[in-house]
C-alpha cells in the first residue's frame, strides 16, 4: 500500500495499524484444507466474529 498516496499516514504508522488490526486472527489466518486430489477448501471463518467478512472488515 505504500505505493498509493497515503495522505497524512506515514508508512510505518500504516504497518502499525495493519499489525494491530489483524493481531486478533489465528496465526494461520486462511488455512487451506485438502479435500481430495486437486480439491481444496480455504477456511475464511477464523476471525473474531467467525465470518468471512472479518478479513476485510478488521481494519
N, C-alpha and C positions, 0 to 999 in steps of 0.2 A: 504494500500500500504506500510505501514511501515514494513511489514514482508519481503518485497523484498529489495534487495540491492539497495540503492539509490545513491551510489557514494558520491558525494560531497553535496548532498541535506540533510539537517537536517530535521527531521520530522516536526518541527514547520514551517520551510520555505515551505515545501510541502503543509501543511494545508493552509498557507497564499496564495500560488499560486492558489490552488483549489478554495478558497473562492473568490478571485479576478476574476478568470475565469468564475465562474458561477454566479457572482453578478448581471449580466445584465438579468438574467432569471426572469420571473414571479415567485412569491413566490410559486405558485402551478405549478411547472415545468412540471410535467406529470399528468395533470388532467385526471381522469377516468370518463367517461360518461356512464351511464347505458342506453342501447338502449331498451332492452327487458329483460324478465326473463332469466338469465344466459347468457346474451349477453352484452358485454362491449366494449367500444372504448377508447383507450389511445390516447390523443392528443399530438403529438410529434412536433408540429409546433410553440411552444411558445418561441423559442429562438430569438436572434437578427435578423436573416435573414429569419425567418418563415419556416425553413427547418428542417426535421427530423435529418439531419446530424449535426445540431448545438450542440446537446447534447454531441457528441463525439469529435467534432472539436473545441469546445470552448477553451480548454486548449492548 
